[in-house]
Amino acid sequence: MLLTSRPRRLLRDRLLPAVRTPSARRTATQRAVEHYRARSVAVLRISVGVIYCWFGVLKLFPAGSPAEEIAAAAMTKLTGGLLPTTVSMPLLGTAETLIGLALVTGLLLRPALTLFFGHMAGVFSSLALLHGQMWHHGVPTLEGQYVLKNLVLVTACLAVAADEISG
């Protein structure tokens, strides 16, 4: 064996130079994770905003939202029947759409988050106000589950709010 100043390249390295070693793959994965981590709160904010816009726009059209009956009943209870559903549903749909647009664009984010958390308080109050529709023998009905899934949105917006406050 001759000693040379250059190390010998393996046949595999000469024939398949594009094959990455496990350490190179790990590095690429780490770069991807770092890339996403830097943008994760924005991705979360935008995705919640899109969902909110979608749900809000559906409420602007009569019988357009699967949650319209529950939302109308909750709004009636919350307002003591003073606000007719012909007013409350477009109002609710507009509010949800504006919250969604603010989350998507990042404009007026703090007021939108305040409105979001106020809206969620109203949504979760329906679990108590509409007890018969939301629970069956202590187990959430389909309507109750529809409300409870909003815990994910609240958690997402808590992360967005924490990021916004921390600057």
C-alpha positions, 0 to 999 in steps of 0.5 A: 500500500502506497502512502499518499498525501490524499486519503483514498475515496471509497468506491461508494463516495466516487459513484454516489457522491449525492448520498448523504451520511447520517450526520449530514441528514441530521444537520439538514433536519436540524436546519429544517427544525430551526427554520420552522421554529423561527416561524412556528408562532406565525404559522400558528397565528395564521392557521388559527386566523384562517379557521376563524375567517372560515367560521366567521364567513359561514355565520354571515349566511343564514343556515351556512354554519353547522354551529348556527343553532348553538351560537344563536341559542348562546347569544340569546341566553347571553343577551337575555333575548334582547338581541334577535338572531337576525342581528346577532348572527351577522354580528358574530360572523363579522367579529369572527371574520375580523379576528381571523383577518387580524390573526392572518395579517398580524395587524391590530393583533393585540385588540384582536387577541383581546376580542378572541379571548372575550369571544371564547369566554362566551363560547365556553359559557354555552357549556353552562348556559345550554347544559341540556344541549351540551351534556348527556349524563356528564358526557359532552354531546356532539355540540359540547364536543364542538365547543370543547375543541376550541381549547386547541384554539385558545391554547394556540392563541395563548402562544401567539399572545405570549409571543406578541407580549414578549416582543 
